[in-house]
Amino acid sequence: MLFSHLHRFLTTAHSNKRTSTSVLLWLTLSLGFALFYGILGLQKAFKSEYVAQDDAREYVFWMQRFINPELLPNDLIADYFKSITPLGFAAVYQLIASLGINPLLLSKILPIILGLIVTIYCFWLCLEIFPVPTAGFISALLLNQSLWFKTDLVSATPKSFVYPLLLAFLYYLLRESWLIICLIIVLEGLFYPPLLLICLGILLIRLHRNYFLLAALLGLGFLVMLPYAIASSEFGPVVTASQAKIMPEFWREGRHPFFDNNPGKFWLIGQHSGILPPLMPPLIWIGLLLPVVLRHSSRLLLVNLIKSKINILPQIIIVSLTLFFAAHAFLLKLFFPTRYTIHTLRIVMAIAAGITLTVMLDKFFHAEQQKRRLWRLGLTATLAVTLLFYPNFSGRFPTTDYRQSGELALYQFLQQQPKDSLIATLSDEADNIPTFAQRSILVGREYALPFHLGYYSQIRQRTIDLIRAQYSQELTAAKELISKYGVNFWLLESTAFKPEYLTEKTWLKSFQPAFAEALSSLKRETTPALARLTKQCSVLETERFTLLKADCIVNSL
């Protein structure tokens, strides 16, 4: 009797009433787990005063201008990242900033809000295909786990909006809510343009017989994309495929590795080139069995509840793979290929896994009433425990990539300096200074994106000049760099003049021959001129760093 009640509770299809007890219960549980995962992320976000998500630093630091327009004046890096930030994304931060909420604070809160929206739409999308609330819960749970094993959602960057927008598009597409779809198309163009190409491709497949509606939606999408297509960036041109292939920045150990001499790694698991996205947790891979399950409707009774709307899943895959190979063929014209697969396949696999696991669960309960009771019950319990508690045992959940810095004294000192101060350093701390100290830097690994040559050529020259100036045996190079770029402070790490310091910074290897010359000089144990001024020109010393006053360096003999 107990098993019969449990069976009905877990596998009964819901009625058309969205407020039925079963639907509300499973939706509430789904939201509960999403909220729980978000809270785990928040704990890391507020672990200390100076914490920021790795990718968020690129987009959030310049948005501090929304609070104080005088910050980061005439800053090349800030102006560049402002230019590549989608308008809709920036508008959200600007709107919230007008309410007095700091962009860095919003970047920590936004993921939990987006996660709840993702959960709602994933749950209802699954029920549009397969009206069993348990499947909606499993799909939403697996998707949330998958998202919190990666940093797409927690980054609070434009890619964080892919999941709520794409899920909402798919849901309203199945319900044929065309006015809402029009709104979503506009939002996709404003928040994450590559997503718009995916959705237009899906519309092309599904509406190929409805010429008028298809033409209207494609026309709207074209109008939304037009500003991006005709815009000429002040930091252009965009690097071409032939240029990228000879740039060390796009190879292993470069700032943005894409190419790889290993074809298997390149096509399958390359971070920006591979077709297989990292789809943790492991149960999500059960979604691969959905085609097998669909072929056995006579033996698996719940399969008969699956609606024809399930054809949206293979359609998503077809469009994603088409754009994936198109992005390879027209490299960098359509951004990186993985942008068209990593998000969509994660959603498809989560929904497919939710449906498959629910059908399997029903089969287990049917078998439970006949034979091998303990074996079936044990397998069901194992699946349930794995589904619910795997993240707790993984040792790396949630994966947030929050970067924490303890350089309180450094940030407080820099915040007291003029707002147009410029800091030169090769230290990784450069990535934190614009966010935590609100002051400009000459270069930084996080901001050395090699996509627009008008921008990167300046960053490359700055980096080469800085390497040569920091490791030259003559002080002339340092003085020339200070004069050329208007440097006010020079930040040196305690290990800055040891060979290991350079060899560990693999991204600097792209800046030849300056890198090789500096490393060779250090290995000969020659003393760079700047090293002799660390005491004389120091204005701040911490356990790791020494901050030099640029005027002192210029006036030194």
N, C-alpha and C positions, 0 to 999 in steps of 0.2 A: 504493500500500500504506500509506504514511504517513497519507494522508488518511482511509483506511478505518478505521485504528486510532483516529485522533483522533475520527472521527465516532462510532464505537461508544463511546468513552470519555465523550464529551460528552452523548450523547443516549440511551443505553441505560437502560431502566427498571430500578429496583432490585428485588430480590426482597423477600420478606416479612421477611428477616433484617435486623434493624436494625444488626447488626455487620458487614455486608458491607463489603468494602474500599472500594468506590465511595462508599457512604453516609458512612463514617467520614472518608474523605478530604475530601469536599465540606463536611461538617459542621465538620471541623477548620479548613479554609480560611475558612469563615464566621466561626468563633470568632476566628480569627487577625486578620481585618480588624476585627471588633468590638473586640478587645483593642487593636489599633493605634490606632483612632480614640479609644478611651478614654484611652490613654496621651498622645495629642496634647492631649486636654482636661486631663489631669493636669498637663502641663507648664505650662499657663496657670494652673491652680489654685495651683501652688506657685511661681509666678514671683517672689513676694516674700512678706514676712511678713504683710502686711495685704492679703489678697485674699479676696473673697467673691462668689458669684454673685448677680446682681441680685435675682432673685425669692427666692432662699434667705434673703436678709437678713430678709425679712418673717417667715419661719417659724423660723429658726434662732436669732435673737437672744434670744428669751425662753426658749429651751430651755437656755440656759446656767444657768438655775436648777436643772437636773438635777445639775449639778456643784457649784454653790454656791447653796443656797436663799435666801441673804441678798441676792442680786443683784436689782436692779430692783424694790425694794419699793414697793408702792402705785403702780405704774406703769400708767396708763390704757392706753397703747399695748400694753404687754406683755400685760396682762390681756385686752385685746380679741383680739389675735392668738392667744392661747392658746384663747380661747373658740371661734374659728372653725377651729381646726386639727382635722382628723379624728382620732378616738381611736386608730385603728390606726397611723396615721402617727406620732403623738406617742409611742405605746408603743414603736415601733422605736427611736426616738432615746433614749428613757428607758432602755430595756434596754441599749443600747450604752454609754450614759453611765455606767450602773452598773458597767461594766467599765473605766471610767476614760478612755474615748475622748471627746474634746470634740465636741459637736454640729457645730461648724464644720468640723472635720476629717472627720467622717463625711459631711457634705454634699458633700465633694470626692471621696470614695472611692466613695460609693454609686452614682453614675451608671455607673461602669465595671462594677459588679456587675450592675446592672439591665440594662445593655446586653448582657451575656453571656446573661442569662436570656431577654431578648427574642429574641436570635439563635437560641437553641435552639428555642424554641416556634415562631418564624416558619418555621424550616427544616422542622420536623416537620409543621406545619400545611400547608405547601405540598405536602409529600409525601403527605399524606392525600388531597389533591385531585388531584395529578398526580405519580405516582411516578417522577419523573426527578430525581435528586439535583442536577443542574446547575440546574434551576429553583429548587430550594430554596436553593441558594447565591446565585443572582441576586436572588431575593426578599429574602433576609436582608441581602444587601449593600446593595441599594437602600433598604431600610427603615432600616438603620443610617446610611447617608449622609443620608437625609432627616431623621432625628432629630438628627444632629449639624450639620445646617444650621440647625436651630432650637434653642430653649433648653428645650424641654419636658423632655427627659431629663436634661440636665446641671443643671437647676435643683435637683434633689434635693428637690422639693416634692411634695405629693400627686399632682399631675398626672403626675409621673414614673412612678408606679406603674400608670398607665392601660395602658401597652403590655404589660408582662408579665402583668397580670391579664386583659386582654382577649384576648390571644393564647392564654393558657392556657385560658381559658373556651372559645374557639372550637375549640381542639384537642381538648379532652376532650368537647366537645359532639359533634363528628364521631365520636369513638370511643365515645360513649354511656356515659361513665364518670360516672354520676349522683351518686355519693357525693362525688367530687372536685368536681363542679360545685356541689354544696351548699356545700362549703367555700369555693369561690371566690366564690360569692354573698355569703357572710358577709364575706369579706375586702374585696370591692368596697364594701360598705356602710361598712366601717370605714376605708377608705383614700380612696375617691373616689365618693361617692353618685351623681352623675350617670351614672357608668358602669353602675351597677346598672339604671337605667332602660333603657339600651340593651340589656343582656343579657336582661332580662325581656321586652322587645319581640321579640327574636330567638326566645326560647323560645315566645312566644305564636304566632308564625308556624309554627314547626317542629313544635310539639306540639299543634296544635289538634285533632287526632284522639285524642290520648292524654289524656283529661280528668283522670284521677287523678294522673298524674305532673305534668301542667301545673299543676293546682291545688296540689299539694304544693310545687312550686318557686316559684310565684307567692306562695303563703302565706308561705314562708320569706323571700322578698324583701320582702314587706309587713312582716313582723316586724322585719327588719333596718332598714327605712326608718322604722318607727314612731317611734323616739326622735327622729329629726330632724324628723318632721312635727309632733309635739306639743310639742317643746321650745320654751320661751319664753326667748329670749336676754335676758340682763340689758342688752344693748346694742340691743335692738330698739326700734321695729319696723323691718322691712325696707322700704326705699324702694319706693313703688309706681310703676307705669309713668307715671301722670299727673304724679307728683312729679318723676320723673327727667327728663321732657321739658322741664321749666322750670328744671332745675338746670344751670348752665353747666359743672359738673364732667363731665357726660355728653356734652358737645359738643366739637367740635374745639378743641384746645389745653387742654381740661380735664384733670383728673387721670385720668379713666377714659373717654376718648372712645368713644361708642357711636353716637349719632345723627349723621346727615350729610344735608345738603340735597340732595346729589347721589344720586339713587336708585340709579343704576348702581353707584357705589362702595359705597353702603350695603348692597345686596343681594348683591353679587358678591365684593368684596375687603375689606370693612370688617373691621378687626381683631377685633371682637367680634360683628359682625352678618353678615358675608359668608358666602356658601355655598361659595366656592372657597378651600380651604386652600393655603398655600404649599407645594407638593410638590416641592421640589428633591430630587434632581438631575433634569435634563431627561429622562433615559431612563425615568423612572418614568411619564411620560405615555404611553409606548408601551402601557401597560396599557389605555388606551382602545380599542385595536384588538382586544382579546380577543373581543368579540362578533362581529367580522368573521371572526376566525380560526376560531371555533367553527362558522361556517356553511360552512366549506370543508374538512370532514373528508375528502372524497374526494381532495383535492389535497394536503392536509397530513396526513401519516400519523400523526404523533405526537398529533394531536388525539383520535384514537381511544383514547388512554390516559387521557384526562381522565375522572375519575369523576363520577358524579351529585352527589357531595358539593360540586361547584363551585357548586351553587345557594345555598350559604351566602353567597357574595359579593353577589349581588343582594339577598338578604334583609337583609344588613347595611346596604346602601344605603337600602333602603326604610325600615327602622326609623330610621336616622340622619336621613333627610330628614323623616320624620314628626315626630320630636322637635324637629328644627330649626325647623320652622314652628310647632309647638306652643309652643316657647320664645319665638318672636316674638309669638304670639297672647297668651300669658300672661307677658309680659315681666317678668323677674326672679323670677317664681315658680318657674321651672325653670332658674334661672341664665341665663347668656348662651348664645344659640343656637349659636355656633361650637363649644361644648364637645361638641356631639353629632355634629359632622361632621369636625372637623380631625383627630382621632385615628383614627377609623374609616376615613375615606377614604384616609388615608395607608397604612394596613395593606392595604386592598383594592387600592389601586393598585400597591403593591409586589408583592403576590402575583400580580395579573393581569399585571404587566409581566414578572415572572419566567417565567410560563408562556408568554406571547406570544413573548418573546425566545428561549426554548428551542425552540419550534416553528419560529420563523423560522430559527434556526441549523441545525436539521435540514434544512429546505428548501434552505438554501444549500449544504449538503454534498451533498445529492442532485443539485443542479444542478451542483455542482463536478465530478461524475463525467461530465457530459454536454457542456456548452458554457459559454462565457463564464467560463472558469476564473479568470482574473486579476481580473475585475470582482467576482465573488462572494467571492473570497478577500480582496480589498481591503476590501469592505464589512464582512465578518465581522471583520477585524482592526480596522477603525475602531470598530465597536460595542464590541469587547473593550477597546480602549484607552480609549474614553469611559467605559465602565462602571467600569473599575478606577482610572483616573487623573483623571477629571474633578475630584474634590475638590482635587487638588493644583494645578490650574490656575485654580480659581475665585477665589482670593485672599481668601476669607473662611471657610475651613474649618479646623478646626471653629468654629462660631459658639457661643461659650460665654457671652458677656455677663458675664464676670467683671469685677468692679469692684476696681480697685487704688488704694490710697491711700498716699501717702508721708508722711502727717502723724504720724510716729513720736513726735515730742516731745509733740504734743497728746494722743495716746492714753496715753502713759506718765504724763503729768501727771494726767490725769483718773482713771486707775486708782489713783492714790495718794490721791484724795479720798474722802470718806465715800461708802458705797455708796448712800445715798439722795440723792445730789447730782442736781440737775436743771439741764440746760443749755438755754438759749433761743438759737435761731439760725434765720435764714432761709436760711442757706447749704445747699447740697446735701450738705455734709459731715455734716449731721444724719442722713442715711440710714446713715452708717457708724458713728457714735458708739455706738449701742447694741450693735453687733456687736463692734467692735474695742476700745472703751473700757469696755464693760459698765456704762455709766451712762445714765440716763434723759434723754430730750429732751422739750421742750415740744411741738413739732410737727416734722414732716418730710414731704417730698413722698411718699416711698415708703410711708409709713404713713397717708396721708390718703385712705383708701378710703371712698367715699361710699355705702356699701350699707346699713348699719344706722344709722338716724337717732339712736338713743340714744348711739352712739359718735361719729358724724360731727358732730353738732350741737356737741359739746364741742370737737372738733378744729377745727371752723370758727370757733367763738368764740375759741379760743386763737390761731388764725392771724390773725384780724382784730385782736385785741388786740396781738399781737406786731408786726404791720405798723405800727399806729398808734404804738405805744410807741417803735419803732426810728426812726421818721422824724418824730416830733413835735419841734417847736421848744421845747417845754417838757419839763422832766425829770419832771414830775408823772406822765405816762402810764407812763414806764418804772418809776418807783417803785411805782405801783399794780399793774402787772403782776407785779413781783417779789413784792410782798406777797400778791397774790391766788393765785398758783400756787406760791409757795415756790421761786422760781428762785434757784440758787446761783451760776451763771456765765452770762455772755452772750458768745457767740462772734460776732465780726464779721470779715467778709472784707475784704481791703484795698480792694476796689472797691465795698463795700456802699453807699456814699453817692453813687454815680454813677447817673444815670438808666438807663444801659444794663444795670446790674445787675438792676433790676426787670423791664425789658422782656424780658430773656432768660429769665426765670423765668415761662414762660407759664402754669404751673399756678396761680400766684398771682393771675392775672387774674380768677379765679372769686370772689375775696374782695372784693367791692365793697360800699360805696364806698371802703373803706380803701385799696385798691390805687391807685385813680385819684387820691385825695387825696395819697398819698405820692409818686407819680410827678410830679404837678403841682408839688409842693413842691420836689422835686429839680431839676426843669427851671427853676424860678425861681432856682435856685442859692442857696437858703436853707440854712443849716447846721443840721442836726438837733442837738438837745441832747446826744444820746448821743455824737456825733462829737467833742464837746469834751472827753470824758472818756477817750479811748482811751489817752492817756499816763498820766494820773493813776491810773486804776483797772486798768491792765494787770497781769496776773500771769503772762502768757506771751505771747511774740510769736514768730511764725514768718514765713517769707517771704510766706505768703498770709493768715495769720490773726492776730487779736489777741483774747485771752481776757480778759474783764473780770470782776472780782470783784463780785458783786451787792451785797454789803454796802457796798462803796465807793460804788456808784451811789446807794444809799439815803441814805448819809450826806453826799452831795455837796450843795452849796448851789446 
